[in-house]
Structure formats: C-alpha cells, structure tokens
C-alpha cells in the first residue's frame, strides 16, 4: 500500500508537466539493471567455460582474486603490530582476553579473544565478525564460546561503526544515528570519495586481526579460519576473497546472488558492497570462489530475507567449481528451518565444520549454553575515540588523507585542459561513443506570452530525457537560452514559474529532468529512510555497474547541449545553465567539459566534497559521489577550471 501511495503521489506531482511518452517511476532503476544483467551474462558465460577444466578453473579463481584486489583501492600502510591485553575474564571451559590492537596510526581496534582454558602447543584460531548490532562484539559470543570449548581460539572484532568503535557519537559517547546500518552507510561516503570503501576498511581491520593472532605463541599460523553471520557474513566474504592466510571459512546469513538481491530488495547498507563490483563481473559466488579450493560452508535460513533461490544457484556454482578442482568435499551448504537467525542446529554445523578442517576431528563436539560476560569493555570510556589522545575518527583520518593528496590534485589540475577533461571523463565513466540524437515531440501549446514544446530525447544506450522548452513571443538574435535543472524536478520549478506569472525578457527557457529526477524519480517508499538518501537505490546501483550517478547526469547535460545544436531556433545562441542542489556538481563538471556552456549558476549546491569528510551526517550525499575523485580534484578546482563561467548564486 505504501508503495502504491508513493507511486500515485509521484505521478500526480508531475501535474501538467509530463514530457516523456511513458509514466513508469521504476524505469530508471530497471534501465540500470539491464546493464547489470548484461555484465552478469558475460560473467556467467566466462564461468561456464572455466568450470569445464581444471586449468580453466584455476585461472578463473586467480582472476577473481585479482579483480577483487583492484576494487579495494588504497588502504592504510600495514605497520608492525602493536597490541595490549587489558584484562582476562573466566568463562566456562575457556577464558576471554580483552584486547586492543593498533591497526594503523590513530586507529584502535577493540576485540575479545576466546581461548581454551587449557592449551597444549599451538592451537587453531578463527576471526569472528559480528553482525549489524550496534553492540558489536558485545558482552559475549555463543559461537566463540563453543569454539573455545572445542579447542579453537576465536578473536571477535568490533567493526568500524559498532561496539567501542562508533564514529558518529556525541560528547558522552552516545550514537547519533539509528544504528550500525545507518552509520555504515554514512561513513562509507568519505571512503568512496578517497577511492576505497567502508567494506575495504573493514577488511583491513579484520586482516590485521590475523596479524595479531600470528604474534601469539599459542596460535598455529597454518590453521586460521574465519566466520560471520549477516553483516559479519559480508565481512567474512571479503576476508576469504582477499587474505590467503584464511584456511577454512563459514559464510552465514549473507550468501546469495548479487543480481537477485538487487532485483528483489535493492542495495544493502554502505558496508555491504564495494563500488564497481557489477562492472568487474563479481557475483556472490565469486567472492567465495576466490578462496577455492580451501574449505567453506554456507549457512542460511530457508525463510531469511536473503534470497533462497539465489543462494541455491550460487552454491551450485561453488560445488561445480570445487568438483572441477578435485575437492567437492570441501564445500557445503546447510539451511535451517528458520529466518535471519543462528539456531542451535546451525551453530552445531559451524562447530563441526571447523573441528573437521582445523582440528581434523569428526568426533562429537562439546556443547554448552550461551555465554554472556560482565564488564566486557576493553576501554574505560566505552569508546576508543574518547579513550586515546592520538585516536583518529573516520572523519579525522579522511581529512588527513585528503590533505596529503593536495599536491596530487594540484598536479592533476595543472595539466593541459585536454588532459584534464580526459581524466574527468574517465572518473565519471562517460561514454566515448555518441549515437545520433532522436528528438521526439510529445506535445505543444500556446500560452500567454510564449509557446511551449515538449520533447523526449532519445539516444541509444542512454536513458530518455524529458524536456520542456518555452519560446517567448518575441525572440531576437540576441536572445539567450537558459537551461534550468534541479533535484526538485522540473514540475516544481514550472509550478513556481507559472504561479508568479513571470514575464519573459526574451530568454528561451528549457526545463529538464535529469535521469532519476522528477518524472523518473525512484519511488520514495523503496528508499529506506535509514539510508538518509531519497535516491539511495539508484545511486548505489549506479556505482555497482560502474556508472556513477553524477557521470550519468553529466551525459544528460551534454545531450541537452546537442539538442540545442540540433534545433535551428536554439542553435548558436548563448547558453546559460541554472541549477539547484545535487544538479550543481553535475553542471559544474559539464561546464568544464564543454565550451558550449557560456555561464553556469549554482544554487544551494555542495561547494566542496570536504564537507562530507568533516561531517558525514548529511542527507543525499551518495547522489553527489564520484568514487576516488579527491585523488584528482575537488569542486573548488572545477570552479577555477571553469575560467569564470561557473559561479554560486546564493
């Protein structure tokens, strides 16, 4: 019902200002899904060919690892491990050490190490990655306690944005967002702008947990495993794909087809994907295949929101690959008669799997009740960023990295204009081949003082662009063309214009809805409020397929310029652009790229991506993100590169 109301509200809001030949608010998301279907089809074909031979499968696995590494982007330097054991808590047949290790300068990680009470020689160990609870590692882990009772040590790590490592907190250490999924989504933006991702940062911290384990005399470096459920399952997937020290793994409550997930429920929160995964042809099964043929088990609930069919098809690929590599016994899948949960039978499968592959023991496992400790904090204050003088928040670390890149940005902007434009086009992932523009008239009318024409602009491979043009009754040779674009949509702009009964000064006015705005805005009901972005689905999917939303919208502005060239009434006239909101950075890029724009005015527009690093608690940030852009230029650089043609009007 909420979706239907949202859909009807959206269609009604367009009022008398419809320019497209169709009314379909899901059209833009579906348009991008076609790209993902195409990318996945190529991936499926490549896999089908590779799985037919041992050598082919080996090459496929190596290539997946390489592609995953490319997606990571730059991460902190891996310095010698520094750690401290704060306290030891007695459990039932095990002890828990409260650990703090330093993953990077200013970056403290809190963790619990569960180990058997009695240790003889070196023992195996696992990294456990918590799900999306704000508590992170919390006061106890049933899985870690069971593992320790069965002779396997486990380090449970607080992820960024959870437990004692929350970043968006007040002076008392209280979280200022609704929970981990919101915090992760907001924290992802600064990392994206710097060329990496929150998923990559979490991988780094978990990989450093392995570094810590290997400093201990009681841990066997050749018997390291990992597991996680839900959000922890995501982190476990990245860890097995990117760290070959993992010898055995369990992925829980996460594994499925990326394609199916994006079709059915849309993108998840900011820690559950790295940009360009779809473009790089990485499917859900590929993340696990990157560790093949090391042992891995998939654990899920039949009635989870994680798609069951996608998980079955993904496991079918895993089993085929492991069979081709000669080790079908090293991959398994188990479904509990449950939802998004870890019931006792699932936990038993977890313990049995690691006992088999890390202890070479298939005898009955020792069980026990769930365990919760007391006084389990590793810090006195409850938060690392309130505990250590040299601790850096995500915001501080991001700003420091941005400052360190200042010379790189200066160097980029000191190149010839042609080289700068080429670099910008590459970052925006703009199309290199322009197909002919098709201009389809969709209506016209004569009104007081002007004539109005409506068009749908079509270009092969691009999304249709709705345009309304108003020619005043008196147009002179000196009349300019003014293009007005806003993230509010042209219907709202035109409503304001008509309400004020504005008299034209001879300027020819054009209103357009860039893709995903106005006529083709994604329904509000499908964009969860917790993600703080009214177009989170489309912005996330755009990055997944390798076509960032700002870049796609720059394509639309360039199409508008081609439209002006194609219409004899508009051709060779001075072109001004007036933009609002998230259309501002788009128009600034277009102005630097195309000299046909004489003047661009930015209203209530983002002035520097630095503000997102300083304060990630802002709405609609992802709509303005170009991954890696701050390694090359910032928005003030674009203003300067515009040579006086770009200015702020507010």
C-alpha positions in Angstrom: 0.0 0.0 0.0 2.8 2.4 0.9 4.4 1.8 -2.5 1.1 2.4 -4.3 0.5 5.6 -2.5 4.1 6.8 -3.2 3.6 5.9 -6.9 0.4 7.8 -7.2 1.8 10.8 -5.3 4.8 10.9 -7.6 2.6 10.7 -10.8 0.2 13.4 -9.5 3.2 15.6 -8.6 4.2 15.8 -12.3 0.9 17.5 -12.9 0.6 19.1 -16.4 4.4 19.0 -16.9 4.8 15.5 -18.3 7.2 15.3 -21.3 8.0 11.6 -21.6 5.8 9.3 -23.6 5.6 6.9 -20.6 4.9 7.1 -16.9 6.9 4.5 -15.1 8.8 5.5 -11.9 10.8 2.3 -11.8 12.1 2.8 -15.3 15.5 4.3 -14.4 16.3 1.6 -11.9 15.3 -1.1 -14.4 17.3 0.7 -17.1 20.5 0.3 -14.9 19.5 -3.3 -14.1 19.8 -4.1 -17.8 23.5 -3.1 -17.5 23.9 -5.5 -14.6 22.1 -8.3 -16.4 24.5 -7.8 -19.3 27.5 -7.8 -17.0 26.3 -10.9 -15.2 25.6 -12.7 -18.5 29.2 -12.1 -19.6 30.4 -13.3 -16.1 28.1 -16.4 -16.3 29.5 -17.3 -19.7 33.1 -16.9 -18.5 32.4 -19.1 -15.5 30.7 -21.8 -17.6 33.7 -22.0 -19.9 36.2 -22.0 -16.9 34.4 -24.7 -14.9 34.8 -27.2 -17.7 38.5 -27.8 -17.0 40.9 -27.8 -14.0 43.3 -25.3 -15.6 40.4 -23.0 -16.7 39.0 -23.0 -13.1 42.4 -22.2 -11.6 42.8 -19.3 -14.0 39.2 -18.1 -13.1 39.9 -18.2 -9.4 43.2 -16.3 -9.8 41.4 -13.7 -12.0 38.6 -13.2 -9.5 41.2 -12.6 -6.7 42.9 -10.0 -8.9 39.7 -8.2 -9.7 38.7 -8.1 -6.0 42.1 -6.7 -5.1 41.7 -4.0 -7.8 38.3 -3.0 -6.2 39.9 -2.5 -2.8 41.7 0.8 -3.6 44.3 2.3 -1.3 44.4 1.2 2.3 46.5 2.3 5.4 50.1 1.2 5.5 50.5 -2.2 7.3 52.8 -1.3 10.2 54.3 -3.7 12.8 51.5 -4.9 15.1 51.1 -3.2 18.4 48.6 -4.6 20.9 47.7 -4.8 24.6 45.8 -7.3 26.7 43.7 -5.2 29.1 42.1 -8.0 31.2 41.2 -11.7 31.3 37.7 -12.9 32.1 37.0 -16.5 33.2 34.4 -18.4 31.2 33.0 -22.0 31.4 35.9 -24.0 30.0 37.6 -21.0 28.3 38.9 -17.6 29.1 38.4 -14.3 27.3 41.2 -11.8 26.9 40.2 -8.2 26.3 42.5 -7.0 23.5 43.2 -3.6 21.9 45.4 -3.6 18.8 46.5 -0.7 16.7 45.6 -1.4 13.0 47.1 1.9 11.7 48.3 5.2 13.3 45.5 6.5 15.4 43.3 3.5 14.6 42.5 1.4 17.6 40.6 -1.9 17.4 38.8 -3.5 20.4 38.4 -7.2 20.4 37.8 -10.3 22.6 40.0 -13.3 22.3 38.3 -16.6 23.4 40.7 -19.4 24.0 40.5 -22.8 25.6 41.2 -22.8 29.3 43.9 -25.4 28.9 46.2 -25.0 25.9 48.9 -27.5 24.9 51.1 -26.4 22.0 49.8 -24.2 19.2 46.1 -24.3 18.5 44.0 -23.1 15.6 42.1 -19.8 15.7 39.3 -18.0 13.9 38.3 -14.4 13.3 34.6 -13.9 14.1 33.0 -10.8 12.6 29.8 -9.6 14.3 26.5 -8.8 12.6 25.0 -5.4 12.5 24.3 -5.0 16.1 25.3 -1.6 17.5 26.9 -3.5 20.4 29.5 -5.1 18.0 31.3 -7.9 19.9 29.1 -7.1 22.9 29.3 -9.0 26.2 29.7 -12.4 24.7 29.5 -14.6 21.6 27.8 -18.0 21.8 29.7 -19.2 18.7 33.1 -18.1 20.0 32.5 -19.7 23.4 31.5 -23.0 21.7 34.6 -22.9 19.5 36.9 -22.3 22.5 35.3 -25.1 24.4 36.2 -27.3 21.4 39.8 -26.3 21.2 39.7 -23.4 18.7 40.6 -19.9 19.8 38.4 -17.0 18.4 39.1 -13.3 18.1 35.8 -11.3 17.9 36.5 -7.9 16.4 34.5 -4.6 16.8 33.9 -3.3 13.3 34.1 0.4 12.4 30.9 2.0 13.5 30.0 -0.6 16.1 30.7 -1.6 19.7 33.6 0.5 21.1 34.4 1.9 17.6 31.4 4.1 16.9 32.4 7.2 15.0 29.2 9.3 14.9 28.8 9.9 18.7 28.1 12.8 21.0 30.4 14.0 23.8 29.1 11.3 26.1 29.8 8.6 23.6 26.1 8.0 22.6 25.5 7.1 19.0 23.8 9.9 17.0 22.3 7.7 14.3 19.6 4.9 14.5 22.2 2.1 14.4 25.0 0.3 12.6 23.5 0.2 9.2 22.9 3.9 9.1 26.3 4.7 10.5 28.0 2.4 8.0 26.1 4.0 5.1 27.1 7.5 6.1 30.7 6.6 6.9 31.1 4.9 3.5 30.9 8.3 1.7 34.2 9.7 2.8 36.0 6.5 1.9 34.3 6.4 -1.5 35.5 9.9 -2.3 39.1 8.9 -1.4 39.0 5.8 -3.7 38.2 3.0 -1.3 35.2 1.9 0.7 33.9 1.0 4.2 33.9 -2.7 3.1 37.6 -2.3 2.2 38.4 -0.6 5.5 36.6 -3.4 7.5 38.6 -6.0 5.5 41.8 -4.2 6.5 40.9 -4.3 10.2 39.9 -7.9 10.1 43.1 -8.8 8.2 45.0 -7.0 10.9 43.3 -9.3 13.4 45.1 -12.2 11.7 48.3 -10.2 12.0 47.6 -10.0 15.8 46.9 -13.8 16.0 50.2 -14.5 14.3 52.1 -12.6 17.0 51.0 -15.2 19.6 53.0 -18.2 20.5 49.9 -20.3 21.3 48.3 -19.8 17.8 49.1 -22.0 14.8 49.7 -19.7 11.8 48.8 -22.5 9.4 45.3 -23.1 10.9 43.5 -19.8 10.7 39.8 -19.6 9.8 37.0 -17.1 9.8 33.2 -16.8 10.0 30.4 -14.3 10.3 26.7 -14.1 10.1 24.6 -11.3 8.5 26.8 -8.2 8.3 29.5 -10.5 9.6 28.9 -12.8 6.7 29.6 -9.9 4.4 32.9 -9.2 6.1 33.8 -12.9 6.1 33.2 -13.0 2.3 35.6 -10.1 1.7 38.2 -11.6 4.1 38.3 -15.0 2.4 38.5 -13.4 -1.0 41.4 -11.1 -0.1 43.5 -12.8 2.6 45.0 -16.1 1.6 46.0 -16.9 5.2 42.4 -18.0 5.8 42.4 -21.8 5.5 38.8 -22.5 6.3 35.6 -20.4 6.5 31.9 -20.2 7.1 29.7 -17.6 5.5 26.3 -17.2 7.3 23.1 -15.3 6.5 24.6 -13.4 3.6 25.4 -15.6 0.6 23.2 -15.2 -2.4 23.2 -13.8 -5.9 24.0 -10.1 -6.1 21.8 -9.9 -9.2 18.8 -11.5 -7.4 19.3 -9.3 -4.3 19.4 -6.1 -6.4 16.3 -7.2 -8.3 14.3 -8.2 -5.2 15.2 -5.9 -2.4 17.7 -3.4 -3.8 21.1 -2.4 -2.4 22.0 -3.0 1.3 23.8 -0.6 3.6 27.2 1.0 2.9 29.5 -1.8 4.2 28.0 -4.5 2.0 29.4 -3.6 -1.3 32.5 -2.0 -2.9 31.9 0.2 -6.0 32.1 -1.3 -9.4 31.6 -4.9 -8.3 29.0 -5.5 -11.1 31.2 -3.7 -13.6 34.0 -6.0 -12.6 31.7 -9.0 -13.0 31.9 -10.1 -9.4 28.9 -12.2 -8.4 28.1 -13.5 -4.9 29.7 -16.9 -5.6 32.9 -15.3 -6.9 33.7 -13.8 -3.5 33.8 -17.3 -2.1 35.4 -18.8 -5.2 38.4 -16.5 -4.6 39.4 -18.8 -1.8 38.9 -22.1 -3.7 39.7 -24.9 -3.0 40.0 -24.1 0.7 37.1 -25.5 2.8 34.0 -23.3 3.2 30.5 -23.9 4.4 27.4 -21.7 3.7 24.8 -21.4 6.5 21.5 -19.8 6.0 17.8 -19.9 7.0 15.2 -21.1 4.4 13.0 -18.2 5.3 15.6 -15.4 5.5 15.2 -12.2 3.5 18.5 -13.3 1.9 17.2 -14.8 -1.3 17.0 -18.6 -1.0 16.9 -19.3 -4.8 19.9 -17.1 -5.4 21.8 -18.9 -2.6 20.9 -22.3 -4.1 22.1 -21.2 -7.6 25.3 -19.7 -6.1 26.1 -22.9 -4.2 25.5 -24.9 -7.3 28.3 -22.9 -8.9 30.6 -23.3 -5.9 30.1 -27.1 -5.9 30.8 -27.3 -9.7 34.0 -25.3 -9.2 35.2 -27.3 -6.2 34.4 -30.5 -8.1 36.4 -29.4 -11.1 39.3 -28.5 -8.8 39.1 -32.0 -7.3 37.7 -31.2 -3.8 33.9 -31.4 -3.8 34.1 -32.4 -0.1 35.5 -29.0 0.9 32.3 -27.0 0.1 29.0 -27.5 1.9 25.7 -25.7 2.4 23.1 -26.0 5.2 19.7 -24.4 5.6 18.0 -24.2 8.9 14.1 -24.1 9.2 14.4 -20.5 10.3 14.8 -16.9 9.1 17.6 -14.5 9.8 18.9 -16.3 12.9 21.5 -18.8 14.1 19.5 -21.6 15.8 21.3 -24.4 17.7 21.4 -26.7 14.6 23.2 -24.1 12.6 25.7 -23.5 15.4 26.3 -27.2 15.5 27.1 -27.2 11.8 29.5 -24.3 12.4 31.4 -26.1 15.2 31.5 -29.4 13.3 32.9 -27.8 10.2 35.9 -26.1 11.9 36.6 -29.2 14.1 36.8 -31.2 10.9 39.1 -28.9 8.9 41.2 -27.1 11.6 41.4 -30.0 14.2 41.0 -32.9 11.8 38.4 -34.2 14.4 35.0 -35.5 13.4 34.0 -36.8 16.8 31.1 -35.3 18.7 31.6 -31.7 19.6 31.3 -30.3 23.2 28.3 -28.2 23.6 27.2 -25.6 26.2 24.8 -22.9 27.0 25.1 -19.4 25.5 27.5 -17.2 27.4 27.5 -13.6 28.4 30.2 -12.0 30.5 30.3 -8.9 32.7 32.5 -5.8 32.4 33.5 -6.8 28.9 34.5 -3.3 27.7 38.1 -3.0 26.5 38.1 0.7 27.2 37.2 2.7 30.4 35.1 5.2 28.4 33.4 2.7 26.2 34.7 4.2 23.0 38.3 4.2 21.6 37.8 7.7 20.2 37.2 9.0 23.7 40.0 6.9 25.3 43.2 7.6 23.4 44.8 11.0 22.8 46.1 10.0 19.4 43.0 8.2 18.3 41.6 9.4 15.0 37.9 9.3 14.0 37.0 8.3 10.5 36.4 12.0 9.8 39.9 13.0 11.1 41.6 10.2 9.2 39.8 11.0 6.0 40.6 14.7 6.2 44.3 13.9 6.9 44.3 11.7 3.8 42.6 14.4 1.7 45.2 16.9 2.9 48.0 14.5 1.9 46.6 14.4 -1.6 46.7 18.2 -2.1 49.8 18.1 -4.3 48.3 15.2 -6.4 45.2 17.4 -7.0 47.4 20.4 -7.9 49.3 18.2 -10.3 46.2 16.9 -12.0 44.7 20.4 -12.4 48.0 21.8 -13.8 47.8 19.6 -16.9 46.5 20.8 -20.3 42.8 21.3 -20.5 42.5 18.3 -22.9 44.3 16.0 -20.4 42.1 17.3 -17.5 39.0 16.7 -19.5 40.1 13.2 -20.4 40.8 12.5 -16.7 37.4 13.8 -15.7 35.6 11.7 -18.3 37.4 8.7 -17.1 36.4 9.2 -13.5 32.8 9.9 -14.4 32.9 6.9 -16.7 31.4 8.9 -19.6 30.5 7.1 -22.8 33.1 7.5 -25.6 30.7 6.8 -28.5 27.8 9.1 -29.0 24.9 7.7 -31.0 22.7 10.1 -33.0 20.2 12.1 -31.0 16.5 11.3 -31.6 14.1 14.2 -30.8 10.6 13.1 -30.2 7.9 15.8 -29.9 5.4 14.9 -27.2 3.2 17.9 -27.1 2.9 21.7 -27.6 0.6 24.5 -26.6 0.4 28.3 -27.0 0.1 30.2 -23.8 0.1 33.9 -22.9 3.4 35.4 -24.0 5.0 32.2 -25.1 4.8 28.9 -27.0 5.6 25.6 -25.2 7.1 22.5 -26.7 7.7 19.1 -25.0 10.2 16.5 -26.1 11.6 13.1 -25.2 15.3 13.0 -26.1 16.5 9.5 -27.0 20.0 8.3 -27.5 21.0 4.7 -28.0 22.3 3.3 -24.7 21.2 6.3 -22.7 18.1 6.9 -20.6 15.3 9.1 -22.2 15.5 12.8 -21.2 12.2 14.8 -20.7 12.4 18.4 -21.8 10.1 21.4 -21.9 11.0 24.4 -23.9 9.3 27.8 -23.8 9.8 30.3 -26.6 8.7 33.9 -25.8 6.6 35.6 -28.4 9.5 37.9 -29.1 12.7 36.2 -29.7 15.6 38.2 -31.0 19.0 37.2 -32.4 20.5 38.2 -29.1 18.1 36.0 -27.1 19.9 33.6 -24.8 19.0 30.0 -23.9 18.6 29.3 -20.2 18.5 25.6 -19.1 17.1 25.1 -15.6 17.7 21.8 -13.8 17.0 21.0 -10.2 16.9 17.9 -7.9 13.4 19.1 -7.0 12.3 18.2 -10.6 11.0 20.5 -13.4 7.4 20.2 -12.3 8.1 22.0 -9.1 10.1 24.7 -10.9 7.5 25.2 -13.5 4.7 25.3 -10.9 6.6 28.2 -9.2 7.2 29.9 -12.5 3.5 29.7 -13.6 2.3 30.8 -10.1 4.3 34.0 -10.3 3.1 34.6 -13.9 6.7 35.6 -14.9 7.1 37.8 -17.9 10.0 36.7 -20.2 12.8 39.1 -21.1 13.2 37.3 -24.4 15.2 34.4 -22.9 14.3 31.0 -24.3 13.8 28.7 -21.2 14.4 25.0 -21.1 13.4 22.8 -18.1 14.7 19.2 -18.0 14.6 16.3 -15.5 18.0 14.6 -15.4 17.7 10.9 -15.1 16.3 9.7 -11.7 14.8 13.1 -11.0 11.2 14.4 -11.5 9.4 12.2 -13.9 11.8 9.3 -13.4 12.5 9.7 -9.7 12.7 6.4 -7.8 9.6 5.9 -5.6 10.2 7.2 -2.1 8.7 4.1 -0.5 11.5 2.0 -2.0 14.3 4.1 -0.5 14.7 3.3 3.2 14.8 6.4 5.5 17.6 4.9 7.5 20.0 5.4 4.5 19.4 9.2 4.5 19.1 9.4 0.8 16.0 9.8 -1.3 17.6 8.0 -4.2 19.8 5.5 -2.4 18.8 2.6 -4.6 19.7 4.3 -7.9 22.9 5.9 -6.6 24.1 2.6 -5.1 23.2 0.6 -8.2 24.9 3.2 -10.5 28.2 2.7 -8.7 27.8 -1.1 -8.7 27.5 -1.2 -12.5 30.4 1.3 -12.9 28.4 4.3 -14.0 28.3 6.8 -11.0 25.1 8.9 -10.9 26.8 12.3 -11.4 28.5 10.9 -14.5 25.2 9.7 -16.0 23.7 13.1 -15.3 26.6 14.9 -17.0 25.7 12.7 -20.0 22.2 14.3 -19.8 23.5 17.8 -19.7 25.7 17.2 -22.8 22.7 15.7 -24.5 20.8 19.0 -23.8 23.6 20.9 -25.5 23.3 18.6 -28.5 19.6 19.2 -28.5 20.2 23.0 -28.7 22.6 22.5 -31.6 20.0 20.3 -33.4 17.2 22.9 -33.2 17.6 25.9 -35.5 15.7 28.1 -33.1 18.3 27.3 -30.4 21.4 26.8 -32.3 24.3 29.3 -31.9 22.6 31.2 -29.1 24.4 31.8 -25.7 23.6 29.0 -23.3 23.2 29.6 -19.5 22.6 26.9 -17.0 20.9 27.5 -13.6 21.0 24.5 -11.3 19.9 23.6 -7.8 21.0 21.0 -5.3 22.7 17.8 -6.5 22.5 19.1 -10.1 25.1 21.7 -9.2 28.2 19.4 -9.2 26.8 17.8 -12.4 26.5 21.2 -14.2 30.0 22.2 -12.9 31.5 19.1 -14.5 29.6 19.7 -17.7 30.8 23.3 -17.9 34.5 22.3 -17.6 34.0 19.5 -20.2 32.0 21.6 -22.8 32.8 25.1 -24.0 29.2 25.5 -25.4 28.1 26.5 -21.9 28.6 30.2 -21.5 27.6 30.6 -17.9 26.6 28.3 -15.0 24.9 29.4 -11.8 24.8 27.0 -8.9 22.1 27.4 -6.2 22.1 25.7 -2.8 24.9 23.5 -4.2 27.6 21.5 -2.5 30.7 23.6 -2.5 33.4 21.1 -1.6 33.4 17.3 -1.0 35.5 18.1 2.0 32.3 18.9 3.9 31.3 15.2 3.6 34.5 14.2 5.2 34.1 16.7 8.0 30.5 15.8 8.7 29.1 12.6 7.2 25.8 13.1 8.9 24.2 14.8 5.8 21.4 13.8 3.5 21.7 12.7 -0.1 25.5 12.5 -0.1 25.7 9.4 -2.3 23.9 11.3 -5.1 27.0 13.6 -5.3 29.7 10.9 -5.0 32.3 10.2 -7.7 34.5 7.4 -6.4 38.1 8.3 -6.0 37.6 11.9 -7.1 39.5 13.5 -4.2 42.7 11.9 -5.5 42.4 14.2 -8.6 40.3 17.3 -7.8 37.7 18.9 -5.6 34.7 21.1 -6.5 36.6 24.4 -6.0 39.1 23.1 -8.6 36.2 22.7 -11.1 35.1 26.3 -10.4 38.6 27.5 -11.2 38.9 25.3 -14.3 35.6 26.8 -15.5 37.5 30.0 -16.2 35.0 32.4 -14.7 32.0 30.6 -16.3 30.8 28.9 -13.0 29.5 30.9 -10.0 27.4 30.5 -7.0 24.1 32.3 -7.0 23.3 32.1 -3.3 
